């Protein structure tokens, strides 16, 4: 052998050492790129009408975290929603203040960290160049960027899932070390506290620790450590639920609710309403914790006539779901298969926020197509098939690390998929397939690179890719372009209304209504569709009232109640409109009906209070305003009425205390400024009163008679 040939083996270690030295810098660059892209997106988002807005679950989490800061960490209710994110959110609010934007920046940081973790895991399974490619995919994957910009659990879970997969890969060679197994178990436990069904990941984690069947016995200490790590996180939560609720609820009590949401006469694979057109419970202080506003128990009391504990309500909903499935076995099976297809389809099924709308309004989320499930899904499945078939060219060390990582990632996909099928499919839940898919995509990308270099292996590669391509492109239900446009206009109207831009809100709502009137939108039956239509007309009515079109507002409220007679806010708005028109008997009949609807008692009390105040029955009105805010502290006009009546009778100390309670409940400008001005004037603080009055826009006074009266009285006091 020549001297030149003899030296060749010595150069490989030096090259590997050089690559290893450069890898941390490459990871840091990936992290920086991912973070910069996310921060740029957040900047664009903040400048759009979508910025700073909290809807549905995001609002529940934010409210819950605020409750924890006010009342302590143990809490008083068993968990309906998973607790991990709101508790982390509370910690972030301690450190950062009540700034949603700062919280989203932190999410961008751990989102970028997840990119680095997945890139490093891919490098360990394949090689550095493939790791970089996977990192780029993760950095610009549209849904990952999208969820990092929302106050939802998905961003935090994505980071923890990426960390778990990285741990599985990085520690595969010493998986039986007790401390390694314990960390793995703790990570699974944390993820389970963000989504309870993820507790099943403990099964593939145990297989990762045990290794081969013949060596399972020797892994007993490590398996015990895995279980101990898992229980160290989950057992305190279960014991806490037992202590506060006096029932055995290991994680949450939403199992039955979600099961029936996915298996009922109106089920279509996505989320469907199971409480008819009824809304959520009132946002009282005691319901602000644990997601209790949306647990459906008030609906069961008022509609089904059963008053159940948290665990019993879950069992009740589960029995309804199982009864329906037993009665309709063929449809239930077809629905389960449909949900499996939706889970692996290229389309994203929005439940709360629609990524398409955010892309349209705030600009690009990531790389088109390449940064989507249509690209990553088939490649991830191909990587799994290639790995399981022992495609050794996909990994330079196809031993314990690759084999264990591939098996775990495969079972991870199985667990996430099968835990979706019994319930319903949304983009949020399907997103948790992504960490494992990106890791497995590394194997497919390595195989493609090897095939390009050698010219061999194309047949095996095609056989691995084709099943995934077929699966993600199967014909599945989807949102039509017209329905999407309707939803976007409706949602943008709501966002403009939140910012007090009522003229723009009216414009957006009227565009949505034009789609209906033009016959371009198919009218769908069912409670979910009826609730959507009712909410549109109710919100449209509110916007019309704020721009002074009272007659049109009353007509919009009538349409809202016709669409969904059980939507409490719409019924109250219509009753108020009739009361203003002098149709007091009709208004009273609506208030009477309102008290029987979910979240309706406080609204009925507020409406009757205003009717009493207009009739000069001030003592009765004050009592009813007080009752309204006790039943539902989020009824802001009731706070205003109470403050005004207390001030009117000269009870200034009571008015000051009520204003402070209203501020804590969420009263904001311009109403807050008007009442602060009124009380400042009563105290003789003329300069403060004038500054507060300056915060009240003229347009707000013009279209809100109550606000106009407060401003008039305040100016009169200042004039004296």
N, C-alpha and C positions, 0 to 999 in steps of 0.2 A: 504494500500500500504506500502511495506517495506521501511525502510530507504535507502536501497541500490537502490531500484527502484526510489525513490524520488530524488536521487542525479543525476541520468542519464541525465536529461535535462540540468543540469548545466554544464556538461562536453562538450557538443557540442559547446556552444559558445567559451569556452576556446580553443578547437581544431581549430575552425574556425579562432579565433584570432591568434593562432600560425601559421596556414597556411598563413594567410594574411601577417604576419610579415616575413615569409620566401619567399614570392612570389617575392618581388623586387630582392632578391639575385638570384632567379631562372631566372628571366628575364635578369639580368646582365650576368649570365652564358650563356644563349642562345645567347645574343648579342655578347659576346666574342667568342663563338664557331663559329658563323656565320661569324664574321669579320676575325677570324684567317683562316678559310677555304678560304674565298675570297682573302685574302692577299697571301696565299700560291699559289692559282691559278694564281694570277697576276704575282707572281715571276716566275712560270713555263712558263706563257705566254710570258713574256718579254724575256726569254731565247730562245724562238722558233722563226722561221722565220715569224710568224704571229704578233709578238710583235711590238708595235709602228706603225703599219700600219693603214692608214685611207683610206677607200674606199667609193665611192658613197656618201650616205647621211652623213656619219661620216665626210668625207672631206668637204662637203658643210657646215655643222654646224661649223666645226673648222674655215673655211675661213670666214664665216659670223661673228662669234664671234670676229675674228681678225679685220674685217671691223668696227665693233662697237667700238673697242678700238681705232682705228685710226680716226674715223669720228664722234663719238658721239652716244648717245643712242636713239635719236629720229629716225634717219634713213631717207631715201629718197624714199623708195619704199613700196607699200603695200605688205603684207606678202603672199608669195606663200606657203612656208613651215611654220609650226606652230612655233611661236617665243619663247616659254617658254625656251626650252633647250639651244639654242644659247645665250640667254641673261644670263642665269645662268652660262653657260660656260664662257662667257666674265668676269663675276664677279669672277669666280674661277681663271681665268688666271691673273686677277689683283692681287689676293692674293697669288697665287702659282707660277706665272711665266708661260712661255710657255712650260710646261711639261705635256705631255699627261699622263705619269705614275702617277703623283701626282693627276691629275684629276680623274683617275680611282681609286686611293686610297680613295678619297672622296666619289666616288660612292659606293665603298665597304662599307664605313661607313654608308651611308644612306640605303644601301641594308640590312645591319645587323640591322639597326633601324627598317626597315619594318618587319623583322622577329619578333622582340620584340613586335611591335604593333599588329601583327596578333595573336601572342601567347596570349597576354593580352586580346584581343577581344574574342578569343576562350574560354579563361578561364571565362570571364564574362558571356558568353552564356551557358557554360557547367560547367566545374570544372577545378581546377589547373592541374591535371594530364593530362587531354585532351589538355589543353592549351600548356603544354610542348610538347606533341606529335605533335601538329600542328606547334609549333615553330621549331621542328626538321625537319619536312617536308619542311617548308619554307627555313630553313637554307641550306638544301642540295637539294633543287629543282634545277634541272640541268639548265633550261632555265633562272631562276632568277640569278644564278651565271654567266651564259654566258653573259647576257645583262649587268650585272654590270661591265663586262670587256670590253665593247664596248662604243665608244663615240656616243651613240644614245639616243633618248628621252626615251626609254623604262625604263631604270633604274630609272630615276627621277620620271616618271609617276607611276611606281610601288610603290615607296615610298609614293607619294601623295595619291594614291588610297588606300593603306593600312591605311594611316592616316585618310582618310575620313571614311572608314569602322570602324576603332577604335572609331572615334568620334560619329558615329551613334550608336554604341553599348554603349559606356561609358556615353553618354548623352541622352539616350533614355528616361529616367525618367523625364528629364526636357527639352525635345526637344522644348517646346513652349516658353522657355525663349528667349527673343529677342536676346541676345548676342550669345546664343548657335546656334540659327538658322542662325544668320549672319555669324558665323564662318563656318558653313556647306555650306552656299551659296558661300563663298569666296573660299573654297576648291574645290567645283565643278567648279568655274570659273577658278582657276589655272589649273586644269586638262584639261579644255576645251581649254586653251591656249597652251596645249601640243598636243591635238588632238581634233579638233573642234567638231566632232560628239559626244564627251563626254558631250557637253553642255546639251544633252537630259537627263543626270542624274539629272538635276534639277527637273524633273517630279517625280521620286521616292523620291527625297529629300523632295519635297513638301508634298507627302503622309506621309512621316515619321514625318514631323512637324504637319500635320493636325490630324493624328490619325484616329479615327472613323468618319464616315460621320456625325453622330449626333452631333459631337463636333467641326466640321470644323469652324463654325462661330466664336467660341471662340479663334481659332488659327490665326485669321486675322493679329494681330500685328506681330506674329512670322513669318507668311508667307511673310509679307512685309519686314521683316528683312532678311529673306532668299534671296528674290529677290534683296534687297539692297546689301547684301554681294556679290552676284553673279555679279551684275552690277558694283560694285566698282572695280572689277578686269577686267571685259570684256569691259565695256563701254570706258575706256581710249584707249584700243587697237583699237576698232572700230572707235573712233573719230580720232585717229592718222592715220589710214588707209585712212579715208576720207580726212584728211588734206593733206597728201602727194600724194595721188592718185586721189583725186577729184572724187571718186566713193564710193558707199556704199558697203563695204566689211567688214562684222561684225567680221570675224575671218581670213580666208584665201581665196584665189581665186583658190584653187586646186580642188574644188568640181567637176566641169565638167571634168577636166583632169582625175581624179581618176575614175569617173563614166564611162568614155569611156574606160579607161584601163581595167575595169572589164566587159564591155559589148560592144564587137566589134566582127568582123568576126573571129578573131583568139583567142578570149577569152576562157580560159580553167579553170577558177576558181582562178588561181593565177595571179600574175602581168604579163601583156603582154605589149610589146612596142607598142605605138600608133603613133610613129613618124617614122615608117619604120625602116630602118637600119641607119638612121641619128643619129649622136651623140649629145652631149650637146653643148650649145652655148659656145663661147670663154669665158675664165675666165677673163674678163675685170674688172677693179676696180668697175665700177658701177653695174655689175651683180653679184658681190661677196656677195651682201646683199640679204636677204629674200628668198634665194633659187631660184632667178630669172633665173639662168643658165639653170634650168631644167623645166621651165614653158611651153615650147613648142611653144612660140610665134614666135621665129625665124623660126621654121619649118612651121608654118602657113603662114608666110610672103613668104618664098621661095618656098614652095611646093603647098599650097592651094591658094596662092595669096591674102591673106587677112591680113591687118595690124590692129590688134585689141588691145584695151586697156586690162588691166588685167581682169576686171570683164567681159568684152565682150568676151574674150578668154574662160573664164570658161563657159559662156552661149553657146558659139559655140561648145565646146566639149560636153557639156550636150545635146545639140540638136542632135548631131551626135549619141550619145548613145541612146537617146529616139527614134530616127528614126530607128535605127537598131532593137531595142526591139519591136517597132510597126510592123516592117516588118517581124520579126522572133519571134512571141510571144511564140510559143512552145519551141523553143531553149532557149529563155530568161528565161522562167519559169524553165526549166530543169537546166539551169546554176545557177539560184538562189538557187534551192534545193541542187545542188551539192556543192555550197559554204557554205550552212548551214551544210552539212555533213562534209566538210573539216574543218569548224570551230570547230567541236566537235570530230574530229578524233584523234586517238592516235598519228598520224604522225605530224611532224613539217615541215611546208612548208617554206623553206628558200627563202628570197628575195635578201638579200645582203650578209650576212655571214651565213655559214652553221655550226651549232653547232656540227655536227658529225665530221667535219674536225678539229674543235678546240679541240674536245675530242681526236681525233687520234694524233694530233700533240703536244698538250700541256698537255695531261693527263686528268684525270677524272674531270667532272664538278660538279658532285654531286652523289647521290645514284642511281644506276641503277634501273629502273622500278619504285621503290617506289618514286623516285624523278622525276617522269614524269607524263604527262597528262594521260597516260594509267591507272595510279593508282588514281590520285587525281580527274580526271574528273568523273568517276562513283561514287566515294564516295561523292563528292560535290553535285552531282545531287540527290543521295540518301538522303543526309542530308537535302536538300531542300524539298523533298517529305515527309520525316519524320516530319520535322518541320511544314509544311503546314497541315499535318494530325493531328497535335497536339500530337506528341509523347512526352508526358510530362516527361518521364523518361530521355530524352536527355538533360534536363535542370533543375537544381534545383529550378529555379525561372521562371516558364513558363508564366510570366506575360508580362508587357509592354516591358521590355528589350528584351526578346527572340522573342516575336511576331513581334515587330517593326524591329528588326535586320534581322529576317528571311525574312520578306516581302521586306525590302530594298535590301537585298542581292539577292533575287530572281529577282526583277525587274532590278537590276544592270546587272545580267546575260542576261536578255532579251534585255536590251538596247545595250550592247556590241555586242550581237549576231546579232541583227537586223541592227545595223549600219555597220556590215561587209558585209552582204548579197548583198547590192546594188553595192558594189565596188569589192574588191578581197581579198583573204585570204592569209596572211603571218604569219609566226611564231611571228613576232613583234606585229601584231595587235591582234592575238589570245591570246597572253601573258596577256592581260589586263583582261581576265576572271579569272585569277588565284587568286587575292586577295579575291574575293567573294567566289570562290570555296574552298579555304582553310578555310575560316570562316565556311562555311556550312559543310565541312568535319568534323569539330569538333562535330557536331550533330551526324553524322554517326558513328564516333569513340566512342562517348559516348554510343550510342545505342548498338554497338558491345560489349563494356565492360559490359553493364548491362545484355545483353543476356548471356554472358559468366558467369556472377556471379549468375544470377537467373535461367538460363535455359529456359527462356521465351522470346518471341518476335522475334524468328528466322524467322517465316513466314512473318511478316510485314517487317523485315529487308531485306529478300530476294526479296520481291516484290518491295522494294525501290531501291535495288542495280541493279537488272537485267536490267531495262531499260537503265541505264547508261552504263553498260557493253556492251549491244547490240549497243548502239549509237556510242560509241568511237571505236568499232571494225567493223563498217560497211565497206564494200569494197569501197575504195576511190582511186583516182589516187595517184601514189607515184613515187619517183625517183628510177630507177633501180640501181642495184649495179654497173653496168658498167658506167652508166651516172654519178653516184656519183664519181666513180674513175676518170673519165675524168675531171669532174669539179674540183676535189681536185688537180690533177696534174697540171691543167691549173692555178689554183689559187696559188699554191705553186711556180710555175714558176714566176708568177708576183711578189710574195713577195721576192724571191731571186733576181730578177732584181732590185727591189727597193733598195736592199742593195748592189748593184754592183757586186753580185756573178753571173756573166753572164754564167759561165760554168755550175753551178748548175741549173740556169734557163733553159738553153738549154736542160739539161737532163730531167727536168720535162716536158717541152713542147713536147719533142720527145716521152715521154711515153704516153702523151695524144694523140698525132697524131698516134701512133702505134695502139691504140684502134680503131681509125677510119679506118685505113688502113686494120686492121685485120678483119673488118666486124663485130666486136662485138658491135658496137654502131649503133643503128637505126638512119638513117638520117631523121630528122624532118623538115618539111617545116615551113615557117612563118618568119617574120622579127626578132623575138626574137632569134630563133635558128640560123638564118643566121648571126646575129650580134655576137653571141657567137663564132661561128666558125671563123668569120673574125677577131675578136679580138685575138683569139689564134694564127692565122698565122701572124698577124701584130706584136704581142709581140715576137713571135718566130723569125721573121725576125730581129727585133731590137737586140735580144740576139745574133743571128748569126753574125750580123754586128760588135758587140762589141768583138767577139772572132776572127774576121778576116775572116770569111767565107762569103765574099761579094756576090759571085755568088749564093750561097744558100739563102742568105738573099733576093736577088732580086726575086728569085723564090717563096719564102714565101710571099713576098708582092704581087706578082701577084695572088697567091691563095687567099689572103685576099680580094683583090679588086674583084676577080671573085665571091667570096661568098657574098659580100655586097658592091656594087659599090658606095654607098653613105656614107661610113665611111670615113670622111675627113682625119684623121691621116694616114690611110692606103693608100689613094690616093696620099697624099703628099709624103709618103715614097717611093712609087713606082716611082713617077715622079722624085724624087731625084736620085733614083738608075739608071733610064734611063739617066738622065743628066750626071751622073758620067761615064756612058758607052759611052757618046758622042751622044746619041740619043736625041738631043736637040728639034727637032720638036715634037717628041712624048711626051717628057717631058712637052713642052709648052702647048700642047693640054690638058694634064692632069691638069696643073695649071689653065688653063682657065675654065675647068669644075669644079675644086675645089672651085672656088670663089662662085659658086652657091649652095654649100652645107652648112649645118648648121655648123658654126664654121670654115668655110673654108677660109675666106678672108685673115686672118693673116697667115695661113699656106701657102697659095699661094704666098703671098708677100715674105715670108721668103725663099721659094724655088727659086723664081725668083731672089732674092737678091744674093744667093749663085751662081746661074748660071751666073749672071752679074759679080760677083767678080772673078770667074774663067776665065771669058773672058777679064779681065782687065778693066772693066767698073766700076771703084771704086766709082765714084760719084753717079751713078745710084744705085749701090749696097747699099751704105750707106743710100740713101733715102728710099730704099725698106726695109732695116732692121729696120729703124725708124718707117716706116709704120706698119711693122709686129708687133713690140712690142706695138705699140699704139692700134692695133686691138686685140691683144691677148698677154698680158704681160707674159703668162706662156710658150711662145716659147723661151726656154732657149738658143738654138743655135743661134737665131736671136740676142739676147743680146750679145753673144760672138762675132758674126760677126761685130756688131756695134762698140763694144769696140775696136776690132782689127783694124778696118778701121780708127777710130778716132786716135788711137795711131800711125797708119802708116803714117797719114798726120801730125803728131806732135801736134794734138789738145789734149794735155794731160789733161787740165782742163775739157774738154768735156768728155774725157774717164773716168776720176775720177767720174764725176757726173753720167755718165751712169752706171758705176759699182755699185754705191750706189743704184741706182734705180733697177738694176738687183738683188742686194742682197735682197731688200725689196720684189721684185716679187717672190723670191724663188730660186735664183741661189745658188747652193751648190757645195761643193767639189766633184770632183777634178777641175772642170772648174773654180769655184770661186777662188781657191788657185792659179791656173795658171795665171788668169788675175790680181789678187792682186800682184803676183810676177812680172809680166810685168810692172805694174805701179810703184811698189816700185823701180824697177831697173831704170825706167825713172826719178824718183825723186832722184836717187843717194843713196837710202837706201839699200845698198848692203846686210847687215845682214838680214833685213826684207825679201828681195827678196829670199835669200837663204832658210830662214825658210819656206816661202810660197812654194817654189819649192819642199821642202822635203815632203810637204803634197800631192804631186801629185804622185800617184802610177805608177810604171814603166809599169804595165800592161795596165793602162788607156791610157798612151801615145802610147803604141804599137798599140792599136786598134782604135785610134781616131786621124786622120790625122790633123784635125784642132787644137786639143790640142797639138799635137806633134809640130806643127809649132809655137804655142805660146811659148812653152817651149824652142824650139831651138832659137827663137829670144831673149828671156829673157837671156838665157845662153850666147848668143853672146854679149849682152849689158854688162853683168857682166864681160865677158872676156876682153872687151875693157877698 
